[in-house]
Amino acid sequence: MKIFNSAARFSATSVFCLVIMCAAHGQTVTKVVDHGPDGEKLTFVVLGDGYAAGDQTKFAQDVNRLLVNGVFGHDFYKDNFPAFNMYRVDLVSHESGVSSPSDSKDTALKVIYSGDWSRCWLEESRDTDQLIVDATVGVKKIDFVLIIANEAGYGGCQRGGRLYITAGDDWDVVAHEYGHGIAGLYDEYSVSGAYSTPPINVKNCSTVTSRTGVSWAKLIASTTPVPSDKAKGLDPNQTVGIFTGCDYALSGIYRPVSDCRMKSNTPHFCPVCLGLMNRAVKPYLPTPTGGRAAAANPGSPTKYVNLVVRMSLTGQPQILRATQLDGRVVPTTNSIPAYIFAFSKNEKPSFVQYLPDSPFVVRGFVDPRHPEKGESLSQSDSATVIVNVPETDISSAMQNLGLQVYKVEPDAASMFKEQRATDVGSLLNALIKNKAIALQSELPKSKMGDALRAVQP
Ligand SMILES: [Zn+2]
């Protein structure tokens, strides 16, 4: 394990960077958490906005306080630290602090801090999406992008795989948000009303009230009363039962414990959430014989392609960036997905990559002054996501790769079990037949080649 000392520094004045004309903002990339090849790890990249030349030390300190010592210094994240890599990209903004709706500043990513729950606290300006794509050219394999705004006020907003936070936040809010990002966990708190959408019995919320039928039945001790709301003497974070209220609703849906990180940030993940998080990161943990990815694909080619894809609710996926990397990549099929990226080679389904959380959901942090309102939820009609295509290279991808994006029906998530990549065709057929998934959009082989050629440096 190497932290801080590997510092693979490379300047942003690369040819690629000049081609896309991002030289206006200098950038330095530092691998601040390094547990091995990026393809075998969940890899975070952290960007700062509103950090001027004189604020660069503060940015490094904010990254250490919130992430390296904050999120990764505690409980689940600390226990599973070897599953993660993290890059810090130092972007020099011309002005210190970020824009507000009434005061425009010249910053590297043009993030706007509204400080308003109903506006998701932090907003992107028109150029932000492309500026982030440009700022991360020095980091090849990315699973999650985190943007810290140099702003002391509270707030945070998750847009797909991107999380916007402020320098004024606490690490535990970030730890909560990655419960959504890594394992697609539900929020366990209640805001209003009775649950009305389709019955669910997966992950950390369930509409099932039977102690033997609920999805976390195995974790309920025989001595714990069910329903558990009025039981006395239970550990609020560790005693698993069936408690009323979950996924924003006050009734008709149930959560596993009284209080969990997915309910109020500060507690640890409850045993049910912890199990789901452990399952999601397990393939990224080292094994005695080497990386999981290497063990899973003995003798297979050692290249993969990292794709930055802009998805839309109505149109075709758009490829923003495609990078070929050496090494192996862990297929992300260890969680219950909201979307499935299915890649075909010569029209034969070959790989699936799961998105645990819907990329179209825009999720604002809970307002501490009005916790009863919960997170601010809205839906975006487009989202930028990052997916990895294992065992392929750019030139063969240009010739034979196709992509189909499937939306997973909310009541179908229980049909998912761990699947090996070799089962892809039969997995997809079974899920389609059972109406568990529906085709949302696609980029057939005939269009993928051109899309990949268009983004080559
Ligand atoms: Zn929980």
Residues whose N, C-alpha, C, O or C-beta is under 5 A from the ligand:
A	BS01	ZN	N204 C260 M262 C270 C273
